[in-house]
Amino acid sequence: MADKGKKPKADAAAAAAPAAPAPGAAPPPPDKKEEEKPKEKEVEPKDEVGTRKGCRRYRWELKDSNREFWVMGHAEVKILSLGCLLGAMVMFTGTVVHPLLTLVITMEVSVLCFFFIIHTFAIQRYLPFILWPITDLLNDLFCCIFLGGTVFFALTTRKTMPMNYVIAVVLIGLAGLFAFIDICLQRKHFKGKKVKKNVLVPPAKEQAKEPEGEKPKEEAKPPETEADKAKKAEKPKEAEKPKEAEKPKDKGKGGKK
């Protein structure tokens, strides 16, 4: 009776325990839920573009370009020089002016508007083949020269100068002064940047592979020992012995004849 009571308990324990895998069977695959971990978001650097693409990259380029354009003072100086040139154009409307003066002013206004649009919409970031700091520097330099020459031309070609004409000439001179200030601000782009040496030197070529027909170098032979020298000396003696044994046979043949 005691054995009958134990059997149902043993059967229940065997059913509850998981079936052991066969010795040759492969282990069951792990659950996918356990393997899958939440992907960590890549932290993009604030000072660089990083891996940004599409609209995200343009948003970052737009903010960075405007921050650099306004914080370094280029935007303020360009706006002041643009305002001076527009004021000079307004002052010239009431008097007779040489057409060369209006031509120079309109040219400088259009160039300033071009650079303002380029930097405001971050277009220069997508045209890396143009050295924009150098182009802006050259533009400010030529602007300063042209406006200085315009002031000199305006003063020498007119004998009687009304008040509005004088104000226009002063405004043109101020625009040239702001262009010179912008040249000084452009120097910040070139500080701390040194030209790398040997930039145009091609990289060293890899060692040329050995040609197929060339034989591999022979391995260095180990130094000969005294036993090896003794064996080499015995070999010529063994080769002379059969020659000496052949000589008496030839003599015997000659005696029979």
C-alpha positions in Angstrom: 0.0 0.0 0.0 2.9 2.3 0.8 4.4 1.7 -2.7 1.1 2.6 -4.4 0.9 5.9 -2.5 4.4 6.9 -3.7 3.9 6.2 -7.4 1.4 9.1 -8.1 3.7 11.6 -6.4 6.6 10.4 -8.6 4.5 10.7 -11.8 3.4 14.2 -10.9 7.0 15.3 -10.3 8.2 13.8 -13.6 5.4 15.6 -15.5 6.2 19.0 -13.9 9.9 18.8 -14.8 10.8 19.8 -18.4 11.9 17.1 -20.7 15.7 17.0 -20.9 17.1 17.5 -24.4 18.6 14.5 -26.2 22.4 14.4 -26.0 22.9 14.9 -29.8 20.2 17.5 -30.3 21.0 21.2 -30.8 20.1 23.6 -27.9 16.9 25.6 -28.3 17.3 29.1 -29.8 17.2 31.9 -27.2 14.2 34.1 -27.1 14.3 37.1 -29.4 12.7 39.4 -26.8 15.7 38.9 -24.5 18.3 39.6 -27.3 16.6 42.8 -28.5 17.7 45.8 -26.5 16.5 49.3 -26.9 18.7 51.1 -29.4 20.5 54.1 -27.8 20.1 57.4 -29.8 23.4 58.7 -31.2 24.4 61.9 -29.6 25.3 64.3 -32.4 28.2 66.8 -31.7 27.1 70.4 -31.3 30.1 72.0 -33.0 30.2 69.7 -36.0 27.7 68.4 -38.6 28.3 64.8 -37.6 26.1 62.3 -39.3 23.2 64.7 -39.9 21.6 64.5 -43.4 18.8 66.2 -45.3 16.7 68.7 -43.5 18.5 68.1 -40.1 21.8 69.0 -41.7 20.4 72.1 -43.4 18.8 73.3 -40.1 22.1 72.9 -38.3 24.1 74.6 -41.1 21.5 77.5 -41.1 21.9 78.1 -37.4 25.7 77.8 -37.4 26.1 80.0 -40.4 23.9 82.8 -39.0 25.5 82.5 -35.6 29.0 82.9 -37.1 27.8 85.7 -39.4 26.2 87.8 -36.7 28.4 87.0 -33.7 31.7 87.8 -35.5 30.3 91.2 -36.6 30.2 90.6 -40.4 26.4 91.1 -40.6 26.4 94.4 -38.6 29.2 95.9 -40.7 27.6 94.9 -44.0 24.2 96.3 -42.9 25.8 99.7 -42.0 27.8 99.9 -45.2 24.6 99.0 -47.2 22.6 101.7 -45.3 25.3 104.3 -46.1 25.2 103.4 -49.8 21.4 103.5 -50.0 21.5 106.9 -48.2 24.0 108.2 -50.7 21.8 107.1 -53.6 18.8 109.0 -52.0 20.9 112.1 -51.6 22.1 112.0 -55.2 18.5 112.1 -56.5 18.1 115.8 -56.0 21.3 116.9 -57.9 23.0 116.3 -61.2 25.6 113.5 -60.6 28.1 111.8 -62.9 26.8 108.4 -64.0 30.0 106.7 -62.8 29.1 107.5 -59.2 25.7 105.8 -59.4 27.2 102.9 -61.3 29.8 102.2 -58.5 27.2 102.6 -55.7 24.7 100.2 -57.4 27.4 97.7 -58.0 28.5 97.7 -54.4 24.9 97.4 -53.2 24.3 94.4 -55.3 27.5 92.7 -54.2 26.7 93.3 -50.5 23.2 91.9 -51.0 24.7 88.8 -52.6 27.0 88.1 -49.7 24.2 88.8 -47.2 21.9 86.2 -48.9 24.7 83.7 -49.2 25.5 83.8 -45.5 21.9 84.1 -44.2 20.7 81.0 -46.0 23.9 79.0 -45.5 24.5 78.5 -49.2 28.2 78.8 -48.8 28.2 75.6 -46.7 27.1 73.6 -49.8 29.8 75.1 -52.1 33.0 74.0 -50.4 35.1 74.3 -53.6 35.0 78.1 -53.1 37.2 79.6 -50.4 34.5 81.9 -48.9 36.6 83.7 -46.3 39.1 84.7 -49.0 36.4 85.8 -51.5 34.7 87.9 -48.8 38.1 89.4 -47.9 38.8 90.3 -51.5 35.4 91.7 -51.9 35.9 94.0 -48.9 39.3 95.1 -50.2 38.0 96.0 -53.7 35.0 97.7 -52.1 37.2 99.9 -50.0 39.4 100.8 -53.0 36.4 101.5 -55.3 34.6 103.6 -52.7 37.7 105.6 -51.9 38.2 106.3 -55.6 34.6 107.3 -55.9 35.0 109.9 -53.1 38.1 111.3 -54.8 36.3 111.4 -58.2 33.2 113.0 -56.7 35.3 115.8 -55.0 37.5 116.5 -58.1 34.8 116.6 -60.8 32.4 119.1 -59.0 33.3 122.7 -58.2 30.1 123.7 -56.5 28.8 121.1 -54.1 25.3 121.5 -52.5 24.6 120.1 -49.0 23.0 116.9 -50.1 25.9 116.2 -52.4 28.4 116.6 -49.6 26.3 114.3 -47.3 26.2 111.7 -50.1 30.0 111.8 -50.5 30.5 111.5 -46.7 28.2 108.4 -46.6 30.2 106.8 -49.4 33.4 107.4 -47.4 31.7 105.8 -44.3 30.7 102.8 -46.4 34.4 102.4 -47.5 35.4 102.7 -43.8 33.0 99.9 -42.8 34.4 97.7 -45.6 37.9 98.2 -44.1 36.6 97.2 -40.7 35.2 94.0 -42.2 38.6 93.3 -43.6 40.0 93.4 -40.1 37.2 91.1 -38.9 38.0 88.6 -41.6 41.4 88.0 -40.1 39.8 85.9 -37.3 39.1 83.2 -39.9 42.8 82.7 -40.5 44.1 82.8 -37.0 45.4 79.4 -35.7 45.4 77.9 -39.1 48.8 76.8 -40.4 49.5 75.5 -43.8 50.4 71.8 -43.6 53.8 70.9 -45.0 54.2 68.4 -47.8 50.5 68.7 -48.7 51.1 68.2 -52.4 53.6 65.4 -52.0 52.1 62.1 -53.0 51.9 59.3 -50.3 54.7 56.8 -50.2 54.0 53.8 -52.5 53.7 50.4 -50.9 56.6 48.1 -51.4 56.4 46.5 -54.7 55.5 42.8 -54.7 58.1 40.3 -55.9 57.7 39.3 -59.6 56.3 35.8 -60.3 59.4 34.6 -62.2 61.8 35.6 -59.5 63.0 32.7 -57.3 62.8 32.9 -53.6 66.0 33.6 -51.7 67.8 30.5 -50.5 67.8 30.0 -46.8 71.1 30.5 -45.0 72.9 27.2 -44.5 74.0 26.3 -40.9 77.7 26.3 -40.3 79.4 22.9 -41.1 80.6 20.8 -38.2 83.7 18.6 -38.0 81.6 15.5 -38.6 80.2 16.9 -41.8 83.7 17.7 -43.1 84.9 14.2 -42.3 82.0 12.7 -44.3 82.8 14.8 -47.3 86.5 13.7 -47.2 85.5 10.0 -47.1 83.3 10.3 -50.2 86.1 10.8 -52.8 88.0 7.8 -51.3 85.0 5.5 -51.7 84.6 6.6 -55.4 88.3 5.7 -56.2 88.0 2.1 -54.8 85.9 0.6 -57.7 88.3 2.0 -60.3 91.3 0.2 -58.6 89.3 -3.0 -58.5 88.6 -2.9 -62.3 92.3 -2.6 -63.3 93.4 -6.3 -62.5 90.5 -7.6 -64.5 91.7 -5.9 -67.6 95.2 -7.4 -67.1 93.9 -10.9 -66.9 92.0 -10.5 -70.1 95.2 -9.4 -71.9 97.2 -12.5 -70.7 94.6 -15.0 -72.0 95.0 -13.5 -75.4 
